[in-house]
């Protein structure tokens, strides 16, 4: 827009009483155009100066020249958190960006839509596993089931209109950076038909527990019985009166095994490589003045009423939980007093749950550091091994045949059902082509070691941001709060790209090299680099920690609270990066009635 009554230069002199040099008078140069010296008057490289000498951009400073198309892949917690921030917390962004969320599944919910196996629960306290903008006073218990979480998410979507920009049943099958355009070309599939879409900014909100996979066990698909994966549960099958093999003892296996053991007539065998820590240090009942000793006490009607009618009480309770979780980070420091104390507590608690059975204690209590693998409360898991219908083998599975499993100790286990609770592809490699600058493939770049910029971005991938990328805050702290921090960081970039006429931003490779190498030094001090096999280390015993951030959640928040522009390769749409200065005025000062002395303090 043109500024009304903007002072204009006439013959080198400004009107409205402004004094300028004219025709060489008072130090002016005769070789000027409206007072602007020609390019060759500069002592620097003439061609460079000519390239950066551009016409006036006669609009107020920081005025976007286009509306950015932002595409987010995935309508789970990440995508919906960003949607809320753009629609409600930063509503001014509606003039700067157009947001679209592509969701491959028929509903929102992400992992809580995909995982429906018996006993599926979140091992994070309910009240801090909620959208920070709308805590839920109605949670039924300290830890919530998958269906309850998904139902809460759907209610929030309806309440806040978060599906306004969501396209369901729309799968991204390719993303290709277009250098000339400064955009991503996306190939999306909907109802079997492929089409192209374009995005100025592409955001991965798919999470790291998104793509499940069968374990690489010889003969797995030769099995003639019921073969099922925890992330693709078959609810039509009757699991009662069956001989059941449960492969794996991660979070899903720990939750599934007690449910199978309780079914009528079942005989259950747990196949696992080794033990894992099962411990709950919190005393949830005591936090609300109750003497309920259970690890997952229900919230009473009185609790819910108090939280519902007194939001300040709910906030205080939520802050207590998050404070406790953040304080517990010290537990992950090797040989720290907190680590030693919690290990002793865990051994005692696990021993009690196993009724001090010496054989079970030897097999099920780890020798490696507490926290090397994700700690889970595991309601009823250890106790299940005291049941007569539950057996345990830690002998590796050699192969599977039509009737059952063969283990390295020479035994054959005949079963009717094989449940693969073997988790997800945690390599961070995309399941479709993501081809960045200079035709760099993200899958190839991350084939050996996924390395990111603070979990949020990647070199050679311009205008590409990631929720819970490599080395994210997934080992401790509140994931929901962290997703909000991630979204705020991305919105800062959106605003800067839109207002400053930026074509692309990507972290520099040398910066990521330094970040990762220093993070590795911190990780050496933490139990996540302990002597266990863990998805934190991409299912390896040795090797880099690729999943968790090298530090506390509090450090992560501070680290991304501002854009570190020096870490990025920033490219502009104009030959002069300051074109966004426009005509020298800001929009604010051109609006009638605005206070133009707001910065005066005294």
N, C-alpha and C positions, 0 to 999 in steps of 0.2 A: 504494500500500500504506500502511497505517497504522503509524506508528512505535510499536514496543512500549515501554511504560512512558514515553510521552511526557508531560512535565509539562503539566498542564492548569490553566487559570484557574478559580477558584471564587469567585464574588462579587467579582471584581476583584482577588483576591489569589491568588498562585500557591502551590501546595503545594511540598513538599520544601524549605521554608525560604526560598524566594524572596520578596522583599519588594516589593510594589507599592502604589501609592496606591489607597485605597478610599474611595469616597463623599466625594471632595474632600479627604481627609487628605493631608498632605505634598505639596501642589501638584496633586493629582489633580482631575479634573473630575467633577461629578455626572452630566454628560450623556455617559456612555460606555457602550459595550457590550463587556464583557470587556476593559476598558482601552483600547479603540480609540475615538478621538474620532469624532463624526459628521462627515459631509461638510461641513456648513455651518459647522463650526468653523474651517475653513481660510480664509485671506484671499483665496485665488485664486478664479477663476470657479467658482461653486457647481455648475453643471451638469457642468463638466469633472471636478471632484473627485468628483462622484457617479458619473460614468462609469468612473472609474479605481478606485473603491472596490469591490473584488470579494471574494467569499467566499474563505476559506482553501482552498488546493489541498493537501489533506492527504496528500501523498506526498513522498518525498525530492526534493531539488532536482535539476534536470537530468534528471529521469526523463521519457523521451519518452511522450507521450500517445497516439501512434500509430506504426505502422511505415510509413516512407516508401516509396512505390513509385517507384523510379528506372528510367527507360527510356532505354536507349542505342540510337541508330540506327546500325547498322554493326558488323560483326564483323571488321574489319581490325585493324591494329596498335593503333589507339586504343582501340577497344572491349575488346579482349582485355587490354590493359595495365590498364584500369580493373577488369576482371573479376578479374585476378590480385590487385590491391591489395585489393579488397573481400573476396575469398575467403581470402587468405593473409597479406598484410602487415597488414591491419586487420580481422582476423577478428571483433573486437568489434563491427564494424559490422553483422554478420549479425543482431543483435538490433534494429538501428535501421532498416535498409533491406532492401527486397526488390528485387533487380536483375533486369531483363529486357533482353536484347539482341535487337532485331529486325534480321534480315539478309535483304535482298531476294533475294540470290543463293542457289544451292543448296549453297554451301560457304563456309567462312570464308576469309579471305585478302585481301579488299579489292582494292586495285590489282594485287596479285600473282596474284589469281585472274582478274582481268579482262584483264590485258595478257599475251598469250602469243605475240606476234609474233616472228619469227626474230631472234635476237641480243639479246632483252630482257635487260637487266642493270641492276643498281643501281650508280649512280656514286658511292656512299658506301662506304668500306672495309667489307668483310664483318663484321669483328669489332666494329665500332661500329654495325652495322645489325642488332642482335639485341636481344632482350628483356634489359634490364639484370639482371633477376632470374635469368636462365638463359643466360649467354653460351655460345656454341657452339664447342667446340674443334675441330670436324670440318669447318669450312669448307674447300672445295677450293682456293680461290684468293683473292687479295687483294680482288678484286671478285667478287661472286656473280651467277649467272644468276637470272632470275625463277623458273624451276622449282625451283631449289635453295632459294631463300628461302621459297617457298610450302610446300615439303616440311618445312622447319625449323619453320614456323609450325604446321603440322598436328601435328608431333611434340610441340611444346610444349603445344598444346591438349589432346592426349591425356594427356600426363604430368601436367599440372596441373588437369585436368578443367575447362578454361576454357569449354567449350561447355555446361556445366551449365545456364546460364540463357539459352542462345541458341535462338531460334526461326528456323530457316532458311526460305527461300521466303516470307518475310513482309515485305511492302513497306508502309511508311508512306506514305499518300497524302494525309494532311491532319493538321494539328495546330492546335488551337483553345484558347486560354486561357479558362478559366472563372473569372471573378473571384470569384463567390460561394463556389465550392468551394475556390478556391486550387489548382486542378489544371489540367493539360492534358488535353483530350479528343483522343484520337488515333483516326484512321480508318485501319485497317490492312487489307491485302488478302492473303489466303492462299488459294491454289488457286481463284482467281476469286471468292471469297466475302469480302465486306466485313464488318467488325465494329468495334465501338468499344472502346477501351481507355482507361484513365485513368492519369495519372502525376502525382505530386507534383513530381518533377524530371525534366526532359527534357534529354537530352544528345545533341548531334550529333557522331557519330564517323565521319562519311562522308568526311572529308578533302576536299582541294581538287582532286584528280585522280581524280574519280569519274564525272562526267557527260561523256562524249565527244560531239562534235558534228561534223557535216560542215562543211567550209569553205563560205563563201558565194561560190561561183564560178558565174556564169551558165552554165547548160547542163550542170552536173555530172552530173545524173541522166539526161541524154540520151545519155551515153556507152554504147556497146553492148558494150564489152569487160568485163573483170573490174574492178569497182570495190570497193575494200576500205579499211577504216579500220584504223589500227594498233591501236586498242583493241577491235576486233571482227574479229580475223584469221580468214580462211578457210583452214583447214589442208587442206581437201579439194582445193584447186586446185593444179595443177602449174604452178609459175612458171618452170620451165626453158624455154629456147628462146623467150623472149618479149621483146618491147620493153616496157620498164617505165618509167613515170613515177613518181618519188618526190617528192611535194609536201611541202615543209617541211624545216627543218633544226634542229628542236629535238632533245631527247634521243632521242625515238623515231626520227626520221628519220636521225639520226646513226648509230644502231645498225642500222637496217634496210638502209641503202644498201650497206654492205660485204657483207652477207649476200646480197643480190640480185646484186651484181656478181660474186660467186664462183660463182653457179649456172651450170651448163653452158648455153652458147648464149644468154645474156641480153645485152641492150643496154639500159643504164640511163641515164636522164637525171634529174638533180637539178634541181628547180624551187624556187628560193628567192628571198626578197626581198632578202637580203643575207647577209653572212658572219656567223660567230659564233666566239668564242674556243674553241679546242680545245687544252687544255694539261693536263699532269700534272706537278706540281712534286715530288710525293713520289717517293722512291726506295724502294719497298716491300722489295726484296731486302735493302738495307743495314740496314733495321730489325731483320732477323733474322740479320745477319752473313753474308748471301749476296752473291755478286757477280753475280747474275742481273740484267741491266739492263732487263728487260721491265717494262712498266707494270703488268701483271697476272700476276705470277709465281704458280705454284701453291704451296700449302703442302705441304711434304714430309711423309712418314710420321713423320719425327723431330720435325718442328714440332708435328704433331697430338698425338703421344704426350706431348711435353713439356707442352703446354697441358692435355691431358687429365689427366695425373698430377700436375701442379703448378698448381693454380688460382691461386696467387699470381703465377706467371709469366704466366699469361693476363691477370690483372688488370693487371699492370705493363705488358704490351704494349698493352692496351686504353687504359690511362691515357696512354700515350705518344701513341697515335693521336689521342685526344680533345684532349690538350694541344696537339698540333701544329695541329689544326683550329681550336681556339679562338684560338691565337696568330695564325693566318692572317687573323683578322678585320681586322687593321690594313691588309691588302691592299685592303679595300673603301673605305678613306678616300681621297677624291680627292687626287691629287698627293702622297700620302704617299711616303716613301722605299720602303716595302714595295710600294706600287702601281707605282711607276716601275720598281723592280727586277724585279718579277714580269712586268710588261708586256714588258720587254726580253727576259727569259727566254722568254716565250711566243712572241714574234716569231721568235726564234732557233729554238726547237723546231719551230714550225709550218713555218718555211722549210725546215728539214732534211727534214721529212716530205714536203714538196712538191718535194723535190729541187731547191730554189731556182729553180723554174720562174717566170719573171717574171710571166707572165699569170695563173697560178694564185695566186701570192702577192698580186697586186693584187686579185683577186676574192675570195679566201678569208680574208685576214687583215684583221680589222676596223680601222677608223679610230677607232671610239669606245672609251670606257673599258673596260678589262678588268673583268669582273664586272657590267657593266650588264645582261647576260643571264646566265643560269646557266652557269657554267663546267663543261665536261664533258671527261673524258679522251679519249673518242671513239676507241677502239681500232680502227685500220684505216680510219678514215673519210677522213682527208686522203690517205692513200696510195692509196685507191681511185680518186682523180681522175687518177692516173698510169697507170691501166689503159686500154687502147684501147677497151674496151666501156663506158666511163663518160664522160658528157658533163655539162656544167653550163650552165644558163641562169639569169640573174638578171633577165631581162625579165619584167615582171608578166604573169600569165595573164589574158587578156582574156575568154575564154570557152572552154568545152569543147563539142565537137560529138560526133557518133556515133563518129568514128574517132580523135579525138585532141584535143590542146590547141593553142589559138591564143594566141600571146603578142603583147605590145604592139609588138614590133619587126617585126611583120608575118609572122613565121614560123609554120608549122604543123608540129606534132610528132605524127606518127602513131604510136600505141602500141596494145599489146594489153591492158595493165594500168595502172590508175591507183591508186597507193597514197597515201592521204591520211594523212600523218604530221603532222597539224595540231593535235594536242593535245586539250585539254579545255576545258569551260566553266569559266573561272577567275573568274567574276563574283561567286562566293560566294552568289548568289541561289539559294534552295532551289527544287527542281524540283517541289514540291508546296506547297499553301498552308500557311504558318505565320502564324497570326493571333494577335497578342498582345493586350496590354491596350488597351482603347478601340478594338478592331478594327483595330489597326495591322498592316498586312501587311509581313512581313520583306522580301519580294521588292520591294515598292514602296519601302520604306525604303532598301534597298540598290541600287535600280535605277541610280542615277547613280554613287554612290560608297559602297562597303561600308565602314562605320566601326564598329569594335567597341571594347569595353573590354579592352585588352591581349590581344586575339585570343580571349578566353574567354567574353564575354557581350555583351549588347546592350540598350540602353534599350528600354523598352516590351515586353520579352520576359521576363516574370518566371520565375524558377526554370528558366532556359534557359541551358545551358552548351555551349561549343563547343570541340572539339579542332581545332587549326590553322585557326582563323577568320582574318578579315582581319588583316594585320600580325602574323603568327606567325613563329616562328623556323624559317623554311624556306630561308633563303638561305645559312646557314652553321651550323656546330655539329652536334651529334649529335641528329637528330630523335627517336631512340628515348629518349634521356635527357629531352628536352623533353616528350615525351608523358607520361613518368612525373611530371614536375613539374606538368603540367596536371592529371593525375589526383589528385595529392596536394592541389592547390588545391581541386578539386571536392569531395573527401572532407571537407576542412575545412568547407566550406559545408554539406554533408549533415549533418555532426555538429552544427553550430550550429543548423541549421533544426530538426533532430529534438529536440535537447535543450532549446532555448530557446523552443519552441512558436511558431515563426515560420511565418507563412502564405506570404509571398513575399519574394523579394529580386530587385532589378533595378538595374543601374548607372544613375546619374543622367545625363540627357542632357548637362547642362553639364560633367560630369566627362569624358565621352567627347569632347565638343567640345574641351576643353582638352588631353586626351591626344593626340588626333589632330593638332591644330594644332602642338603642341610636337614631336611625332614628325616632322612635315613639315620642321621646321627642322633636325632631326638628319639627315634623309634628304638634305637639300641638300648635306651634306658627304660623302655616300657615293656610290659609283659606280652604285648601283641607280637613281639619277635621271639617269644619263648619256643620251647622245643616240641610244639604240637603241630599237627596238620590242621589248617584252618582256612576258611574262605577269606579271612582277612589277608592271607598270603596267597590268594588264588588257588586254594586247596593244595598247598605245598607245606612241607615241614620246614624247609629252608627257603631263602629268597626274600625279596622285598615285601614289606607290608604295602599292599596296593589299595586296600579298602578304607582304612581309617586315617583321619587327620593326625598329623604329628604334633599333638598338643591338646590342650583343653578346649572345650566349647567356648569358654570365655575368651581365650586367645583368638579362636577362629572368628568370633564376632567382631573383635577389634580389628583384626587383619583385613576384613572385607567391609569395614564400616565406611571407607572412602575408596574411591578409585585411585589406584596407583598408576597414573598415566605413563610414568616413566618405564613401566614394565611392558608397554604395548607398542606395536607397530600400528600407527594411526595414519590412515590415508584419507585425503579429502577429495571432494567432488570438483573443487575449483583449484586452479593453479596457485591461488593465494588462500592460505588457511584462515585468514582473518576476514574473508568475505562476509562471515556471519555478523560482523560489526555493522553491516547495513549502512544506513545514512547518518549514523552517529547518535541516534536517539534510541532509548529503550521504549518498549510498548507502555510500560507503567507510567512514565512521565508524560506521555501523550494523552492519557485518559484524564478527562476533566475532573477536578475535585480531589485527585490523589495528593497525599502529603509528600511533598518533595524535600522535606527536611526530616524524614523519619529516623535518620541515623544520628541526629544530634542527641547526646546523652545528658548533658547538663547545661 
